[in-house]
Amino acid sequence: MLCGADNTIMRTTSEIARQMVEVLEEIRDELPPEEEKARYPFTELERKRRKVKERLRELPRYVERAVDMITFEDKGLGRPRKLDLV
């Protein structure tokens, strides 16, 4: 037989367990049904991953083109010349 203290502990544990089950059922009711959940789009993600990999392979060429577009101006040493409008 169980002692009185053990029964109290068992009742408390079963009460807590019952409350937890109620809370979990409420949460489950708030979630959408399994059929409405969107499937994980593996094919779309794979397609995007391939595009990213291709573009990363072309990155050095893009950087080279960007650097080629940069122009530098040579500034002479010393003071800048004054413009004479006379």
WOJO-V42815 format. One record per pair of residues at least 24 apart in sequence whose C-alpha atoms are under 10 Angstrom apart, sorted by the first residue. I is the first residue (numbers start at 1). J is the second residue. D is the distance in Angstrom with one decimal. If there is no record, write none. Layout:
I&J&D + I&J&D
This chain:
none
